[in-house]
Amino acid sequence: MMKTKKILTALTLVLGVAWVGPLGAQTNLTAETSSSTDMSLGAETSPWTFDASLYGLAAGMSGNVIVKGIPSDVNVGFDEVWNHLKFGAMGTARVGYDHWALSSDVVYMDLGATKGAFTAGVEQWMVQPALEYNFCQYFDAYAGARYNSIQLTMTGPLGVNPSGTEAWWDPVIGSRIRLPVAGKLSFNVSGDIGGFGVGSELTWQAFPFFSFQFTKMASMQLGYRFLYTDYSTGSGFNQFKYDILTCGPQIGFAVHF
């Protein structure tokens, strides 16, 4: 029983990493660098803009999950998640015209853990397209959807090999505020709320961060991200529940054209 609980805990590590993901394009690190970025630099630009970014999130997780009807509490730090990481990739892309923009945030995680005779693995995709509108140099609003796909596999003795895939969409709405601090340094806050019972019962994100535009075509961001998701489906031995708060420091690098 103890081994089973440890394996389930390893599974929940993987399940939670989805948050590594974005903030409205939540992880949208390029959000603050819309066409208004060039405006703030006093440059005359085309109405078209393109931004792309890579980022990393040192996430820890807390909450609880239920897999195949078996509950498990989660309270793990980034070091434990990192120890089970096999591969991960995170990034965003954004295309804008005048005040409007389309953005997409993509996160892929592949984690695995072995304990005694048990082996657990999780593959997770998170894709979040969003439509944005820039009201002014200091404020954006957006609406979009967050797609989560989680594939679970577990092998054990006596041919016990439970596995399954859960996938769902969450509608999200959010906004982003930019405040100049000094020179090319700004303070930003991005956040959203969603789910509304369509996929998750509730999901929300908050991402306060500093951005430094060290050249016209490149910037760096450093902040702290919070993501909460409460999703459940099924009952009995088919029950799946994911009620997790993921949070940690995030750093990113973006290029702008």
ABEGO torsion letter per residue (X at the ends): XAAAAAAAAAAAAAAAAAAABBBOGAABAAAABBAAAAAAAGBBBBABBBBBBBBBBBBBBBEBBBBGGBBBBBBBBAAAAAAABABBBBBBBBBBBEABBBBBBBBBBBBBBBBEABBBBBBBBBBBBBBBBBABAABBBBBBBBBBBBBBBBBBBGGBBBBEBBBBBBBBBBBBBBBBABEABBBBBBBBBBGGGABBABBBBBBBBBBBBABAABBBBBBBBBBBBBBBBEBEAABBBBBBBBBEBBBBBBBBX
